[in-house]
Amino acid sequence: MTQSTIDEQIEQFRTGEYGDVIRPGDADYDDARAVWNGMIDAYPKLIARCRGTADVIRAVEFACENDLRVAVRGGGHNVAGTAVCDDGLVIDLSEMRGVWVDPEERTAWIQGGATWADVDHETQAFGLATPGGVVSKTGVAGLTLGGGIGHLRCKYGLSCDNLRSVDVVTADGRYLTASTDENEELFWGLRGGGGGLGVVTGFEFELHPVGPEVATCFVLYPGERAAECLRAYREYVSTASDDVTTLSSTGVMPDEELFADDVVDDLKIGFLGCYAGSPEDGEEALAPLRELDEPIADFSATLPYVEFQQILDEDYPDGMRYYWKSLYLDGLTESAIERICYWAETAPSPLSTVDVWELGGAVMDVDLEDSAFAGRHAPFLLGIEANWEDPANDDANIEWVRDCIADMRQFSDGSFYLNFPGFFEGGEAALQTTFGPAYERLIALKDEYDPAALFSLNRDAKSTN
Ligand SMILES: Cc1cc2nc3c(=O)[nH]c(=O)nc-3n(C[C@H](O)[C@H](O)[C@H](O)COP(=O)(O)OP(=O)(O)OC[C@H]3O[C@@H](n4cnc5c(N)ncnc54)[C@H](O)[C@@H]3O)c2cc1C
């Protein structure tokens, strides 16, 4: 096809779209192709900033007609940068952020480009919530399609467990609704399979009474006491009620506003979580976590739920450099604790952390076969977050994460959480290990709904990257 024909076709496409269509050379091109992770620097041929389902259908058809690879952008927070691509079409849903709450039915219909801040804002007006993530700027779409592990998981499960239905534009331009009553297999795959089956224009979520205030725990201890604290944490979570959901983070976390000068640059271990019930009961239930040792600082408080959901937002600024990986842990054994402390101590960047997320509770109550999500077997998820600023330190930080994961595999079956993916290393074998028996089922779904692998950038079962 000649350049002038491509230009004509793009011009026709641009005219028919309701939202903006952005090309290289346009004033807003660089802003439009930027995603949260500053490591990602991709140059798409075209960015279709959709305003609604009609735009999405046209964009999918345009990509098929012109043999363009497609990236779908929800909140733009995927660590591996899969919301953009080189030389392809980005279907950008960042202007489709509407949230409609039905307080009687306790449901919310949420557009495919909404963030968790959008959702919490609308649902909390009615004292309701659905489980999201722990940073409010992340997108509902990517997080939910990969599972969704947040502050309410032990009580109300994963984000994907709370889906009632999903509206999708598939690779052939069809608009389908998937639920337990229609397109059931597609619905199964959309819950935790990692996406790649179409463009989700809307999610219908179940809501639960939460807040407006919740008891929260955010307490930090000296890094040299990390092993003792993790041991005590292991005991605490083994008996805590499902109303309590917590995680631990070990790192320097050099926040001058939070910490006194004499400890700001020291290693610390922090515990963060909340209680999904009455604040009075919550304060009592969380109290043992505040007494694991002698704290350096304790910011635990009863807070508006919305405020707690945003408590980590500033720690993850747009455009910084990030490389994260994860592993499901068989348990927090003595040796696993010892290695967690070692890797936290050796992080090249003071902004990096080694995190342990408790799972269990409602996450484990769902049958494995009910959804594609593959991480219900493990009591803990290990997250390794390299967060740094200077590109000169890229190699050291990436190597630290890879070495840590290689070492920690001895405490895991090798499966990982799709939403903390590194940059796609591991390939098919890692996905097979992670999905287990669900892998073949996901491949069959991909063959049915996206046989030409139009949506091939997601970390789905047939991802080629
Ligand atoms: C600061 C930060 C905090 C995080 N905290 C948590 C957490 O607490 N819990 C947790 O589980 N995860 C967490 N994550 C991981 C997060 O779930 C993933 O990064 C997720 O991919 C983000 O979704 P997004 O829509 O913002 O990303 P995007 O980059 O926009 O999309 C992610 C993937 O989903 C696809 N996608 C996006 N929108 C759609 C759509 N509408 N239809 C079809 N496919 C779509 C994209 O193509 C891409 O492959 C966090 C990530 C960050 C950066």
The ligand as an SDF file (V2000), in Angstrom:
LIG
                    3D

 53 58  0  0  0  0  0  0  0  0999 V2000
    1.4970    1.5910   40.9640 C   0  0  0  0  0  0  0  0  0  0  0  0
    0.8580    0.2480   40.7040 C   0  0  0  0  0  0  0  0  0  0  0  0
    0.1820   -0.4000   41.7130 C   0  0  0  0  0  0  0  0  0  0  0  0
   -0.3940   -1.6340   41.4800 C   0  0  0  0  0  0  0  0  0  0  0  0
   -1.0840   -2.2390   42.4730 N   0  0  0  0  0  0  0  0  0  0  0  0
   -1.7230   -3.3950   42.2230 C   0  0  0  0  0  0  0  0  0  0  0  0
   -2.5450   -3.9950   43.2080 C   0  0  0  0  0  0  0  0  0  0  0  0
   -2.6780   -3.5040   44.3020 O   0  0  0  0  0  0  0  0  0  0  0  0
   -3.1660   -5.1430   42.8900 N   0  0  0  0  0  0  0  0  0  0  0  0
   -3.0680   -5.7340   41.6810 C   0  0  0  0  0  0  0  0  0  0  0  0
   -3.6790   -6.7560   41.4650 O   0  0  0  0  0  0  0  0  0  0  0  0
   -2.2940   -5.1850   40.7220 N   0  0  0  0  0  0  0  0  0  0  0  0
   -1.6370   -4.0350   40.9630 C   0  0  0  0  0  0  0  0  0  0  0  0
   -0.8670   -3.4690   39.9990 N   0  0  0  0  0  0  0  0  0  0  0  0
   -0.6970   -4.1630   38.7400 C   0  0  0  0  0  0  0  0  0  0  0  0
   -1.8240   -3.8090   37.7900 C   0  0  0  0  0  0  0  0  0  0  0  0
   -2.9000   -4.6680   38.0610 O   0  0  0  0  0  0  0  0  0  0  0  0
   -1.3830   -4.0070   36.3540 C   0  0  0  0  0  0  0  0  0  0  0  0
   -0.2960   -3.1760   36.0990 O   0  0  0  0  0  0  0  0  0  0  0  0
   -2.5170   -3.7520   35.3780 C   0  0  0  0  0  0  0  0  0  0  0  0
   -2.1070   -4.2240   34.1210 O   0  0  0  0  0  0  0  0  0  0  0  0
   -2.8870   -2.2900   35.2900 C   0  0  0  0  0  0  0  0  0  0  0  0
   -4.0230   -2.1200   34.5310 O   0  0  0  0  0  0  0  0  0  0  0  0
   -4.2270   -0.8080   33.6340 P   0  0  0  0  0  0  0  0  0  0  0  0
   -5.5650   -0.8790   33.0030 O   0  0  0  0  0  0  0  0  0  0  0  0
   -3.8510    0.3980   34.3970 O   0  0  0  0  0  0  0  0  0  0  0  0
   -3.0680   -1.0230   32.5860 O   0  0  0  0  0  0  0  0  0  0  0  0
   -2.9180   -0.9250   31.0290 P   0  0  0  0  0  0  0  0  0  0  0  0
   -1.4570   -0.8020   30.8420 O   0  0  0  0  0  0  0  0  0  0  0  0
   -3.7750    0.0970   30.4120 O   0  0  0  0  0  0  0  0  0  0  0  0
   -3.4340   -2.3240   30.5660 O   0  0  0  0  0  0  0  0  0  0  0  0
   -2.9230   -3.5120   31.0710 C   0  0  0  0  0  0  0  0  0  0  0  0
   -3.2200   -4.6650   30.1220 C   0  0  0  0  0  0  0  0  0  0  0  0
   -4.6190   -4.8600   30.0380 O   0  0  0  0  0  0  0  0  0  0  0  0
   -5.0710   -4.6270   28.7190 C   0  0  0  0  0  0  0  0  0  0  0  0
   -6.2620   -3.7770   28.7760 N   0  0  0  0  0  0  0  0  0  0  0  0
   -6.3690   -2.5790   29.3670 C   0  0  0  0  0  0  0  0  0  0  0  0
   -7.6100   -2.1100   29.2470 N   0  0  0  0  0  0  0  0  0  0  0  0
   -8.2950   -3.0370   28.5580 C   0  0  0  0  0  0  0  0  0  0  0  0
   -9.6360   -3.1240   28.1240 C   0  0  0  0  0  0  0  0  0  0  0  0
  -10.5100   -2.1580   28.3790 N   0  0  0  0  0  0  0  0  0  0  0  0
  -10.0110   -4.2230   27.4430 N   0  0  0  0  0  0  0  0  0  0  0  0
   -9.1420   -5.2160   27.1840 C   0  0  0  0  0  0  0  0  0  0  0  0
   -7.8500   -5.1810   27.5620 N   0  0  0  0  0  0  0  0  0  0  0  0
   -7.4470   -4.1050   28.2530 C   0  0  0  0  0  0  0  0  0  0  0  0
   -3.9620   -3.8870   28.0330 C   0  0  0  0  0  0  0  0  0  0  0  0
   -3.9320   -4.1430   26.6740 O   0  0  0  0  0  0  0  0  0  0  0  0
   -2.7320   -4.3660   28.7250 C   0  0  0  0  0  0  0  0  0  0  0  0
   -2.2630   -5.5410   28.1420 O   0  0  0  0  0  0  0  0  0  0  0  0
   -0.2820   -2.2440   40.2070 C   0  0  0  0  0  0  0  0  0  0  0  0
    0.4100   -1.5960   39.2000 C   0  0  0  0  0  0  0  0  0  0  0  0
    0.9680   -0.3600   39.4300 C   0  0  0  0  0  0  0  0  0  0  0  0
    1.7070    0.3130   38.3380 C   0  0  0  0  0  0  0  0  0  0  0  0
  1  2  1  0
  2  3  1  0
  2 52  2  0
  3  4  2  0
  4  5  1  0
  4 50  1  0
  5  6  2  0
  6  7  1  0
  6 13  1  0
  7  8  2  0
  7  9  1  0
  9 10  1  0
 10 11  2  0
 10 12  1  0
 12 13  2  0
 13 14  1  0
 14 15  1  0
 14 50  1  0
 15 16  1  0
 16 17  1  0
 16 18  1  0
 18 19  1  0
 18 20  1  0
 20 21  1  0
 20 22  1  0
 22 23  1  0
 23 24  1  0
 24 25  2  0
 24 26  1  0
 24 27  1  0
 27 28  1  0
 28 29  2  0
 28 30  1  0
 28 31  1  0
 31 32  1  0
 32 33  1  0
 33 34  1  0
 33 48  1  0
 34 35  1  0
 35 36  1  0
 35 46  1  0
 36 37  1  0
 36 45  1  0
 37 38  2  0
 38 39  1  0
 39 40  1  0
 39 45  2  0
 40 41  1  0
 40 42  2  0
 42 43  1  0
 43 44  2  0
 44 45  1  0
 46 47  1  0
 46 48  1  0
 48 49  1  0
 50 51  2  0
 51 52  1  0
 52 53  1  0
M  END
$$$$
